[in-house]
Amino acid sequence: MKSKFIAQSLTAIGLIAMTALAHAQSTDRVYAIDQRGEVAKSGAGLCWRTGFWTPAAAANDPAGCACDKDLLPKEKCEPAAKPMASPAAAAPAAAKPITLSAKELFGYDKATLTAEGKAAIDREIFAKLSTVGPIRQIMVTGHTDRIGSQEYNQKLSEKRAEVVKGHLIAKGLPADKIETMGAGKTQPVPGVKCADKLPKKQLIECLAPHRRVTIDVTANPK
């Protein structure tokens, strides 16, 4: 009986160690890593990014090409092409991600675009699109702060991303070029620190940078 208890204890310790190792590995990556050591993905098959994700950092992550091939330099994810008589087509260009504050787009804890929010999208997004070639893909990602449960924040972030997508479509952008993802509270902005003991109103204001919508645009060369 004693030996069975010892064996069970060792198994539990091993599982805890594996979980801790997976977490430690994830902090060195720009994609969230699950307990199996694999990149965590959404129900739509999209890789979960950490708050340290940038196109440059993704290019150095082992999962970068599998997760965000269209956002990385072509030579990073494809073997060098053999010399050809005609010049190779230029790789799609990934514009710098556009970040819009949820405070500007929505009311607190809401997923309905305000008039100011629609104007902000039109101003920021369509000005950017006028400088690039034909659109290849637009990725809209909703983010929340840490107040509330993960399930609630996940649904809210997805709703906000879908609402922004709907506005882009209403303004004439092709629906089949736009994808959405909700990151919930899993990708806080690095460097923003707010003590939980703050009065709720102050805490909400302090956490405002985390509440945002990011839009990544990939376009074909002009």
Secondary structure, DSSP 8 states (H G I E B T S, - for coil): -HHHHHHHHHHHHHHHHHHHHHHHHHTTSSB-B-TTSSB-B-TTS-B-B-TT--HHHHHTSTTHHHHHGGGS-HHHHS------SS------EE---EEEEHHHHS-TT--S--HHHHHHHHHHHHHHHTTS-SEEEEEEEEE--SSS-HHHHHHHHHHHHHHHHHHHHHTT--GGGEEEEE-TTSS--TT----TTS-HHHHHHHTGGGSEEEEEEEE---
